[in-house]
Amino acid sequence: MYAYDGLDETLVRERATQFRGQVARRISGELSEDDFKPLRLRNGLYLQLHAYMLRVAIPYGVLGSDQLRALARIARRYDRGYGHFTTRQNIQFNWIRLADTPDILDELAAAEMHAIQTSGNCIRNTTTDQFAGVAADEIEDPRPWAEIIRQWSTLHPEFSFLPRKFKIAISGSPSDRTAIAVHDIGLSMLHGPGGETGFKVWVGGGLGRTPMLAEALRDFLPGADLLSYLEAILRVFNIEGRRDNLYKSRIKILVSTLGIDRFRDLVEAEWAQIRDSALRLDEAEVSRIRARFSPPAYEATAESGQFAGRRLEDAAFARWSAANLFPHKQPGYAAVTVSLKPVGGIPGDMAADQMDALAGLADEYSHGEIRVTHRQNLILAHVRQDSLYDLWRALDSLGLATPNLMRVTDIIACPGLDFCGLATARSIPVAQRLSERLAEIDERHDLGELTINISGCINSCAHHHVGHIGILGLEKAGAESYQVTLGGSSAEDASLGKIIGRGFGADEIVTAIETIIVTWLELRQDGERFLDSLRRIGPAPFREALYGRE
């Protein structure tokens, strides 16, 4: 697991000190809100409906147990006793006082954490596979490359004021668990003609008001050229991207307007000028970073007969094992998803006491490491199979063992109108009511993989466009209205959901989703996933069930 070097430590402490002075000037009235806004956004501080919200970076989603304890202390001392994990593998605190933010940044710096570039028109937190380094199907651990991008992009003087925010994701596996198709740049690792590791480069993905899937920009990029090629893309975007229209300022609009071939020509021409510059990665430097992500000291152990026996003896443990365990490349180990989606709960929220307890479990069972997922859950990535039963019992006692990974109650939801000043409808209450209504249906019918994503506004922070069932909350004539899309996917078979018809009121949306699922169960073949059934039969049966013959 990566640890700060001297440069990292100096940078975050100096940034915290700088922001302390800026906050003092804002409180004294020396700075107006208009003058202060760009300064606070550079430090991850948003002004929302009821209070300030601070977004803390968790690079490539990896936390140490002491860092999780630090987040718990911040939640107790400065918030209302909880934090909210996001689809960007970060955490947000929703009830922050402006005067407290410098102290929070100091506490984060002491724990090797920060809030730099979690907001603003800059390169945001680079995300990757939550199972990086342990997935048997990966080509190579993508985290060292994500760390290299972090070091290159942090406070990059040329890219601190881009036309719009910019997001990069890396997948180290043919199974895309990072949603590369809906990022500004997606990097898919593969082997080149000579067996060397490199990347297929995708560009121009994104959701929000104008959802688009990324297009292939380059079929193979050697690893040594990663930074120079990213720099070339960002330069083209920085020069050519629109700054006159907020809704047309993302790179996806630029790629669509120019066409992928013209965009590629511009990037390749820029790259030719800088490819052999100091940005070319030296193998010794890559190896140095890679060494910081060496696997923990696994104990030699075979597949556990005790684990198999416990599954036979305890049906609840067997359900959890089937849903929340991921196969590990190390024999006798498993990666465990810690669900932050209890039935009827708020997706992604975690209490400070739970954070402290999970930090202790990470120390005891998973070499002190926790991962944050894109689905607002957590991962213990290095658990011996013969410890799984004891871990499950401990998680269950904390309310963290709901057996629902990628199932219908593993709902992704943004904070919505309960917190966010940009939201047009509530998403949390809808997620809670859906979870309660659908849990029983899932238990009776074993729905399998079925994802529901709920966004409270068109910005799509919950990625509703790529949920198998997507829900978008809007405001119509002073009331909340919920638009439904079907057929989205963020995996390697990426697709954007299509609107099924007119929206539903707040008192109708849960019944509408239940109708969709009941209709599917009548048409399902041989245990199909919802998405596969939909692709086979099309939307017409669902539209008729919802609206009748119109």
C-alpha positions as CSV (number, residue, x, y, z in Angstrom):
1,M,0.0,0.0,0.0
2,Y,1.4,3.4,-1.0
3,A,2.8,5.6,1.8
4,Y,3.5,9.3,1.5
5,D,7.1,10.4,0.8
6,G,8.5,13.7,2.0
7,L,7.2,15.6,-1.0
8,D,3.7,14.4,-0.5
9,E,3.7,15.3,3.2
10,T,5.1,18.8,2.5
11,L,2.6,19.4,-0.2
12,V,-0.6,18.6,1.8
13,R,0.6,20.4,4.9
14,E,1.5,23.5,3.0
15,R,-1.9,23.4,1.2
16,A,-3.7,23.1,4.6
17,T,-1.7,26.0,6.0
18,Q,-2.5,28.1,3.0
19,F,-6.2,27.3,3.2
20,R,-6.3,28.3,6.9
21,G,-5.4,31.8,5.9
22,Q,-8.0,31.9,3.2
23,V,-10.7,30.8,5.6
24,A,-9.7,33.4,8.1
25,R,-10.0,36.1,5.5
26,R,-13.4,34.8,4.4
27,I,-14.7,34.8,8.0
28,S,-13.4,38.3,8.6
29,G,-15.1,39.5,5.5
30,E,-11.9,40.4,3.7
31,L,-12.9,37.8,1.0
32,S,-16.4,37.8,-0.5
33,E,-18.1,34.5,-1.3
34,D,-17.4,35.1,-5.0
35,D,-13.7,35.5,-4.3
36,F,-13.6,32.6,-1.9
37,K,-15.5,30.1,-4.0
38,P,-12.6,29.1,-6.3
39,L,-10.3,28.8,-3.3
40,R,-12.6,26.5,-1.3
41,L,-13.4,24.3,-4.4
42,R,-9.7,23.7,-4.9
43,N,-9.8,22.2,-1.4
44,G,-12.8,20.0,-1.9
45,L,-15.2,22.3,0.0
46,Y,-18.7,22.8,-1.4
47,L,-21.5,25.0,-0.1
48,Q,-24.7,22.9,-0.1
49,L,-28.3,23.4,1.1
50,H,-27.7,23.2,4.8
51,A,-24.0,23.4,5.4
52,Y,-20.6,23.0,3.8
53,M,-19.7,19.6,2.4
54,L,-16.1,18.4,2.4
55,R,-15.0,15.8,-0.1
56,V,-11.9,13.8,0.9
57,A,-9.8,12.1,-1.7
58,I,-9.1,8.4,-1.4
59,P,-6.7,7.8,-4.3
60,Y,-7.7,4.6,-6.2
61,G,-9.9,3.8,-3.3
62,V,-7.3,2.4,-0.9
63,L,-7.4,3.2,2.9
64,G,-5.3,2.0,5.8
65,S,-7.0,1.2,9.0
66,D,-5.5,4.2,10.8
67,Q,-6.8,6.4,8.0
68,L,-10.3,5.0,8.5
69,R,-10.0,5.7,12.2
70,A,-9.0,9.3,11.3
71,L,-12.1,9.6,9.2
72,A,-14.2,8.3,12.1
73,R,-12.7,11.0,14.4
74,I,-13.5,13.7,11.8
75,A,-17.1,12.4,11.5
76,R,-17.6,12.6,15.3
77,R,-15.8,15.8,16.0
78,Y,-16.8,17.9,13.0
79,D,-19.9,16.2,11.4
80,R,-22.9,14.4,12.7
81,G,-21.2,11.1,13.4
82,Y,-21.1,9.6,9.9
83,G,-19.6,9.9,6.4
84,H,-20.8,9.2,2.9
85,F,-18.8,7.1,0.5
86,T,-19.2,8.0,-3.2
87,T,-19.0,6.4,-6.6
88,R,-15.6,8.2,-7.1
89,Q,-14.1,6.1,-4.3
90,N,-14.0,9.2,-2.1
91,I,-15.8,10.1,1.2
92,Q,-17.9,13.2,1.9
93,F,-18.8,14.9,5.1
94,N,-22.1,16.8,4.8
95,W,-22.3,19.0,7.9
96,I,-19.1,20.9,8.0
97,R,-18.6,24.3,9.6
98,L,-16.4,26.6,7.6
99,A,-14.3,27.6,10.7
100,D,-13.5,23.9,11.2
101,T,-12.2,23.1,7.8
102,P,-8.5,24.1,8.4
103,D,-8.4,21.8,11.5
104,I,-9.9,19.0,9.4
105,L,-7.3,19.4,6.7
106,D,-4.6,19.3,9.3
107,E,-6.0,16.1,10.7
108,L,-6.2,14.6,7.2
109,A,-2.6,15.6,6.5
110,A,-1.5,13.9,9.7
111,A,-3.2,10.7,8.4
112,E,-1.6,11.1,4.9
113,M,-4.9,12.3,3.4
114,H,-6.2,15.4,1.7
115,A,-9.0,17.0,-0.2
116,I,-7.0,18.4,-3.1
117,Q,-8.6,18.2,-6.5
118,T,-11.8,16.6,-5.4
119,S,-13.7,19.5,-7.0
120,G,-13.1,22.3,-9.5
121,N,-12.1,22.2,-13.2
122,C,-9.1,20.0,-12.8
123,I,-8.0,16.3,-13.0
124,R,-10.0,14.6,-10.3
125,N,-9.2,11.5,-8.2
126,T,-8.1,8.7,-10.6
127,T,-10.2,5.6,-9.9
128,T,-9.5,1.9,-10.5
129,D,-10.7,-1.6,-9.8
130,Q,-11.5,-2.2,-6.1
131,F,-10.1,-5.7,-6.5
132,A,-6.8,-4.5,-8.0
133,G,-3.8,-6.6,-7.0
134,V,-6.0,-9.6,-5.9
135,A,-8.2,-10.3,-9.0
136,A,-7.1,-13.5,-10.7
137,D,-8.2,-12.1,-14.1
138,E,-6.1,-8.9,-14.1
139,I,-3.2,-8.4,-16.5
140,E,-1.4,-6.2,-14.0
141,D,-2.1,-4.3,-10.8
142,P,-3.3,-0.9,-12.1
143,R,-2.8,0.9,-8.8
144,P,0.9,1.8,-9.4
145,W,-0.2,3.5,-12.7
146,A,-3.0,5.3,-10.9
147,E,-0.4,6.6,-8.4
148,I,1.9,7.7,-11.2
149,I,-1.1,9.7,-12.6
150,R,-1.8,11.1,-9.2
151,Q,1.7,12.4,-8.8
152,W,1.8,13.9,-12.3
153,S,-1.7,15.5,-12.1
154,T,-1.6,17.0,-8.6
155,L,-1.5,20.8,-8.9
156,H,-0.4,20.5,-12.5
157,P,0.1,24.1,-13.4
158,E,-1.2,23.7,-17.0
159,F,-4.3,21.7,-16.0
160,S,-5.6,23.4,-12.9
161,F,-8.1,25.5,-14.8
162,L,-9.5,23.2,-17.5
163,P,-12.7,24.0,-19.4
164,R,-14.4,21.5,-17.1
165,K,-13.7,18.8,-14.5
166,F,-11.8,15.8,-15.8
167,K,-12.0,12.1,-14.7
168,I,-9.6,9.2,-15.5
169,A,-10.2,5.5,-14.8
170,I,-7.9,2.5,-15.2
171,S,-9.0,-1.1,-15.6
172,G,-6.4,-3.8,-15.1
173,S,-8.7,-6.6,-16.2
174,P,-10.7,-7.6,-19.2
175,S,-13.7,-7.5,-16.8
176,D,-14.3,-3.8,-16.5
177,R,-15.1,-3.0,-12.9
178,T,-14.1,0.7,-13.2
179,A,-16.7,2.0,-15.7
180,I,-14.0,3.2,-18.2
181,A,-16.6,3.8,-20.9
182,V,-18.2,6.7,-19.0
183,H,-14.9,8.6,-18.1
184,D,-13.2,11.5,-19.9
185,I,-10.3,9.1,-20.3
186,G,-10.5,5.3,-19.8
187,L,-7.4,3.2,-19.8
188,S,-7.8,-0.6,-20.3
189,M,-4.6,-2.5,-19.6
190,L,-3.4,-5.1,-22.1
191,H,-0.3,-6.7,-23.5
192,G,1.4,-5.4,-26.6
193,P,2.9,-7.3,-29.5
194,G,6.1,-8.0,-27.6
195,G,4.3,-8.9,-24.4
196,E,4.9,-5.5,-22.8
197,T,2.2,-4.0,-20.6
198,G,0.4,-1.0,-22.1
199,F,-3.1,0.5,-22.5
200,K,-6.0,0.8,-24.8
201,V,-7.0,4.4,-24.6
202,W,-10.6,5.5,-24.6
203,V,-11.8,9.2,-24.6
204,G,-14.9,11.2,-24.5
205,G,-17.1,9.2,-22.1
206,G,-19.4,10.9,-19.6
207,L,-22.9,11.1,-18.2
208,G,-24.9,14.1,-17.0
209,R,-27.0,16.2,-19.3
210,T,-25.5,14.6,-22.5
211,P,-24.5,11.0,-21.8
212,M,-22.0,9.5,-24.1
213,L,-19.9,6.3,-24.2
214,A,-16.1,6.8,-24.8
215,E,-14.6,6.1,-28.1
216,A,-11.3,4.2,-28.8
217,L,-8.5,6.7,-29.3
218,R,-5.5,4.4,-29.5
219,D,-5.4,0.6,-29.6
220,F,-2.1,0.2,-27.8
221,L,0.0,2.7,-25.8
222,P,3.2,1.5,-24.2
223,G,3.3,2.1,-20.4
224,A,6.4,4.3,-20.8
225,D,4.4,6.7,-22.9
226,L,1.4,7.0,-20.5
227,L,2.1,10.5,-19.1
228,S,3.1,12.1,-22.4
229,Y,0.0,10.8,-24.1
230,L,-2.3,11.9,-21.3
231,E,-0.5,15.3,-21.4
232,A,-1.2,15.5,-25.2
233,I,-4.9,14.7,-24.7
234,L,-5.2,17.3,-21.9
235,R,-3.5,20.0,-23.9
236,V,-5.8,19.5,-26.9
237,F,-8.8,19.6,-24.5
238,N,-7.4,22.7,-22.7
239,I,-6.9,24.6,-26.0
240,E,-9.9,23.4,-28.0
241,G,-12.5,22.8,-25.3
242,R,-15.4,25.3,-25.0
243,R,-15.4,27.7,-22.0
244,D,-18.4,29.7,-23.1
245,N,-21.1,27.2,-22.2
246,L,-21.0,25.1,-19.0
247,Y,-23.1,22.3,-20.6
248,K,-20.8,22.0,-23.6
249,S,-17.4,22.2,-21.9
250,R,-16.7,18.5,-21.3
251,I,-14.2,16.6,-23.5
252,K,-17.1,14.4,-24.7
253,I,-18.6,17.4,-26.5
254,L,-15.3,18.3,-28.1
255,V,-14.7,14.7,-29.3
256,S,-18.3,14.5,-30.6
257,T,-18.0,17.9,-32.4
258,L,-14.6,17.2,-34.0
259,G,-15.1,13.5,-34.6
260,I,-12.8,10.9,-33.2
261,D,-10.5,10.9,-36.2
262,R,-9.9,14.6,-36.1
263,F,-9.4,14.6,-32.4
264,R,-6.9,11.7,-32.7
265,D,-4.9,13.7,-35.3
266,L,-4.7,16.7,-32.9
267,V,-3.6,14.5,-30.1
268,E,-1.0,12.5,-32.1
269,A,0.5,15.8,-33.5
270,E,0.8,17.2,-29.9
271,W,2.2,13.9,-28.7
272,A,4.9,13.8,-31.4
273,Q,6.4,16.9,-29.9
274,I,6.5,15.7,-26.3
275,R,6.8,11.9,-26.5
276,D,10.6,11.8,-25.9
277,S,10.5,14.5,-23.2
278,A,11.0,14.2,-19.5
279,L,7.5,12.8,-19.3
280,R,8.7,9.5,-20.7
281,L,8.5,7.0,-17.8
282,D,11.7,5.3,-16.8
283,E,11.3,1.6,-15.9
284,A,13.3,2.1,-12.7
285,E,10.8,4.8,-11.6
286,V,7.8,2.6,-12.5
287,S,9.4,-0.3,-10.6
288,R,10.0,2.0,-7.6
289,I,6.3,2.9,-7.5
290,R,5.2,-0.7,-8.2
291,A,7.2,-1.9,-5.1
292,R,5.1,0.3,-2.9
293,F,2.1,-1.9,-3.8
294,S,3.7,-5.2,-3.0
295,P,1.2,-7.8,-1.8
296,P,1.0,-8.5,2.0
297,A,2.7,-11.5,3.5
298,Y,0.1,-14.1,2.8
299,E,0.3,-17.3,4.8
300,A,0.5,-20.6,2.9
301,T,-3.0,-22.1,3.1
302,A,-5.1,-24.3,0.9
303,E,-8.8,-24.0,0.2
304,S,-10.5,-24.2,3.5
305,G,-12.6,-27.2,4.4
306,Q,-13.8,-25.3,7.5
307,F,-15.2,-22.6,5.1
308,A,-17.1,-25.2,3.1
309,G,-18.4,-26.8,6.2
310,R,-19.7,-23.6,7.7
311,R,-21.6,-22.8,4.5
312,L,-23.4,-26.2,4.7
313,E,-24.2,-25.6,8.4
314,D,-25.4,-21.9,8.3
315,A,-27.8,-20.9,5.5
316,A,-27.3,-17.1,6.3
317,F,-23.5,-17.4,6.0
318,A,-23.9,-19.4,2.8
319,R,-26.1,-16.6,1.3
320,W,-23.6,-13.9,2.3
321,S,-20.7,-16.0,0.9
322,A,-22.4,-16.4,-2.4
323,A,-23.2,-12.7,-2.8
324,N,-20.3,-10.8,-1.1
325,L,-17.1,-12.8,-1.7
326,F,-14.8,-12.3,-4.7
327,P,-12.3,-15.0,-5.8
328,H,-8.7,-14.2,-4.8
329,K,-5.6,-15.0,-6.8
330,Q,-4.0,-16.3,-3.6
331,P,-5.2,-19.8,-2.8
332,G,-7.1,-20.0,0.5
333,Y,-8.0,-16.3,0.5
334,A,-11.0,-14.2,-0.5
335,A,-11.9,-10.6,-1.0
336,V,-14.9,-9.5,1.0
337,T,-17.4,-6.8,0.2
338,V,-18.6,-5.0,3.2
339,S,-22.1,-3.8,2.4
340,L,-23.1,-0.2,3.2
341,K,-26.6,-1.0,1.9
342,P,-28.7,-2.4,4.8
343,V,-32.3,-2.9,3.7
344,G,-34.0,0.5,4.3
345,G,-30.7,2.2,4.9
346,I,-29.0,5.2,3.2
347,P,-26.7,3.9,0.4
348,G,-23.0,4.7,1.1
349,D,-23.5,6.1,4.6
350,M,-21.3,4.8,7.4
351,A,-21.3,5.7,11.1
352,A,-18.2,6.6,12.9
353,D,-18.5,3.7,15.3
354,Q,-18.8,1.4,12.3
355,M,-15.6,2.9,10.8
356,D,-13.7,2.3,14.0
357,A,-15.0,-1.3,14.3
358,L,-14.2,-2.0,10.6
359,A,-10.7,-0.6,11.0
360,G,-10.1,-3.1,13.8
361,L,-11.5,-6.0,11.7
362,A,-9.2,-4.9,8.8
363,D,-6.2,-5.1,11.2
364,E,-7.3,-8.5,12.4
365,Y,-8.4,-10.1,9.1
366,S,-7.1,-8.1,6.1
367,H,-3.6,-6.7,6.8
368,G,-5.0,-3.4,7.8
369,E,-6.3,-2.4,4.4
370,I,-9.8,-1.3,3.3
371,R,-10.9,-0.5,-0.3
372,V,-13.7,1.8,-1.4
373,T,-15.8,0.6,-4.4
374,H,-17.7,2.4,-7.2
375,R,-20.9,1.0,-5.7
376,Q,-20.5,2.9,-2.4
377,N,-19.4,-0.3,-0.5
378,L,-16.1,-1.2,1.1
379,I,-13.7,-4.2,0.6
380,L,-11.5,-6.2,2.8
381,A,-9.2,-7.6,0.2
382,H,-7.0,-10.1,1.9
383,V,-9.1,-12.5,4.1
384,R,-8.2,-16.1,4.8
385,Q,-11.0,-18.5,4.0
386,D,-10.8,-20.1,7.4
387,S,-11.5,-16.7,9.0
388,L,-14.5,-15.8,6.9
389,Y,-17.1,-17.1,9.3
390,D,-15.8,-15.2,12.2
391,L,-15.5,-12.1,10.1
392,W,-19.0,-12.5,8.8
393,R,-20.4,-12.7,12.4
394,A,-18.5,-9.6,13.4
395,L,-19.8,-7.7,10.3
396,D,-23.3,-8.9,10.9
397,S,-23.2,-7.5,14.4
398,L,-22.3,-4.1,13.0
399,G,-25.0,-4.1,10.3
400,L,-22.4,-4.5,7.6
401,A,-23.2,-7.9,6.2
402,T,-26.2,-7.5,4.0
403,P,-25.8,-10.2,1.3
404,N,-26.6,-8.0,-1.7
405,L,-23.6,-7.2,-3.9
406,M,-24.8,-6.3,-7.4
407,R,-28.3,-7.3,-6.4
408,V,-31.5,-5.3,-6.4
409,T,-31.0,-3.7,-2.9
410,D,-27.3,-2.7,-3.6
411,I,-28.7,0.6,-4.8
412,I,-26.5,3.5,-5.8
413,A,-27.9,6.8,-4.8
414,C,-26.6,10.4,-4.6
415,P,-27.4,12.6,-1.6
416,G,-30.1,14.3,-3.7
417,L,-32.3,17.1,-2.5
418,D,-31.8,16.2,1.1
419,F,-28.3,17.8,0.9
420,C,-27.3,19.0,-2.6
421,G,-28.0,22.5,-3.8
422,L,-28.0,21.2,-7.5
423,A,-30.5,18.5,-6.9
424,T,-34.1,18.7,-8.2
425,A,-35.6,15.7,-6.4
426,R,-34.9,13.4,-3.4
427,S,-33.0,10.2,-4.1
428,I,-32.3,8.8,-0.6
429,P,-36.0,8.2,0.4
430,V,-36.7,6.5,-2.9
431,A,-33.7,4.2,-2.4
432,Q,-34.8,3.4,1.1
433,R,-38.4,2.6,0.1
434,L,-37.2,0.6,-2.9
435,S,-34.8,-1.4,-0.8
436,E,-37.5,-2.4,1.6
437,R,-40.0,-3.3,-1.1
438,L,-37.6,-5.3,-3.3
439,A,-35.7,-7.2,-0.6
440,E,-38.7,-9.6,-0.1
441,I,-39.1,-10.1,-3.9
442,D,-35.4,-10.9,-4.2
443,E,-35.5,-13.4,-1.3
444,R,-38.5,-15.2,-2.9
445,H,-37.3,-15.2,-6.5
446,D,-33.5,-14.9,-6.4
447,L,-33.3,-12.0,-8.9
448,G,-29.5,-12.3,-9.3
449,E,-27.6,-9.4,-10.8
450,L,-29.8,-6.4,-11.1
451,T,-28.5,-2.9,-10.5
452,I,-30.6,0.2,-9.7
453,N,-29.0,3.7,-9.7
454,I,-30.9,6.8,-8.5
455,S,-29.7,10.4,-9.3
456,G,-31.4,13.5,-7.8
457,C,-30.6,15.6,-10.8
458,I,-29.4,15.6,-14.4
459,N,-25.7,15.7,-13.3
460,S,-26.0,11.9,-12.8
461,C,-23.7,11.6,-9.7
462,A,-25.3,8.2,-9.1
463,H,-24.7,7.1,-12.7
464,H,-28.3,6.4,-13.4
465,H,-27.7,6.1,-17.1
466,V,-25.7,2.9,-16.6
467,G,-27.9,1.2,-14.1
468,H,-29.8,-1.8,-15.4
469,I,-32.7,0.3,-14.1
470,G,-31.9,4.0,-13.8
471,I,-34.0,6.6,-12.0
472,L,-33.6,10.3,-12.5
473,G,-35.3,12.8,-10.2
474,L,-36.6,16.0,-11.8
475,E,-38.8,18.9,-10.7
476,K,-42.0,19.3,-12.8
477,A,-44.6,22.0,-11.9
478,G,-43.2,22.2,-8.4
479,A,-43.4,18.5,-7.7
480,E,-40.8,15.7,-7.8
481,S,-41.0,13.5,-11.0
482,Y,-38.9,10.4,-11.6
483,Q,-37.9,9.4,-15.1
484,V,-37.0,5.7,-15.6
485,T,-34.4,4.3,-18.0
486,L,-33.8,0.6,-18.8
487,G,-30.8,-1.2,-20.2
488,G,-27.7,0.6,-18.8
489,S,-24.4,-1.1,-18.0
490,S,-21.1,0.2,-16.8
491,A,-19.2,-3.1,-17.4
492,E,-17.3,-4.2,-20.5
493,D,-20.6,-4.5,-22.3
494,A,-21.3,-0.8,-21.5
495,S,-24.6,0.7,-22.7
496,L,-26.7,3.7,-21.9
497,G,-30.2,3.2,-20.6
498,K,-33.1,4.3,-22.7
499,I,-36.1,6.3,-21.3
500,I,-39.1,4.0,-20.9
501,G,-41.8,6.7,-21.0
502,R,-43.3,9.5,-19.0
503,G,-42.1,10.1,-15.4
504,F,-43.7,9.0,-12.1
505,G,-44.6,10.9,-9.0
506,A,-42.8,10.4,-5.7
507,D,-45.8,8.3,-4.6
508,E,-45.7,6.1,-7.8
509,I,-42.0,5.4,-8.5
510,V,-41.5,2.5,-6.1
511,T,-44.6,0.7,-7.5
512,A,-43.4,1.4,-11.0
513,I,-40.1,-0.3,-10.4
514,E,-41.8,-3.2,-8.8
515,T,-44.0,-3.5,-11.8
516,I,-40.9,-3.7,-14.1
517,I,-39.4,-6.4,-12.0
518,V,-42.6,-8.5,-11.7
519,T,-43.1,-8.2,-15.5
520,W,-39.5,-9.4,-16.0
521,L,-40.0,-12.4,-13.8
522,E,-42.9,-13.5,-16.0
523,L,-40.7,-13.3,-19.1
524,R,-37.4,-14.5,-17.6
525,Q,-35.7,-17.6,-19.1
526,D,-33.3,-20.0,-17.4
527,G,-32.2,-17.6,-14.6
528,E,-31.3,-14.8,-17.0
529,R,-30.0,-11.5,-15.6
530,F,-32.5,-8.7,-16.0
531,L,-30.1,-7.0,-18.5
532,D,-29.9,-10.1,-20.7
533,S,-33.7,-10.5,-20.7
534,L,-34.2,-6.9,-21.6
535,R,-31.7,-7.1,-24.5
536,R,-33.5,-10.2,-25.7
537,I,-37.1,-9.0,-25.5
538,G,-36.8,-5.3,-25.8
539,P,-38.6,-2.6,-23.7
540,A,-42.1,-3.1,-25.2
541,P,-43.5,-5.5,-22.5
542,F,-42.3,-3.2,-19.7
543,R,-43.7,-0.1,-21.3
544,E,-47.1,-1.8,-21.7
545,A,-47.1,-3.0,-18.1
546,L,-46.3,0.5,-16.9
547,Y,-48.6,2.6,-19.2
548,G,-51.0,0.1,-20.9
549,R,-51.5,0.2,-24.6
550,E,-51.2,3.9,-25.5
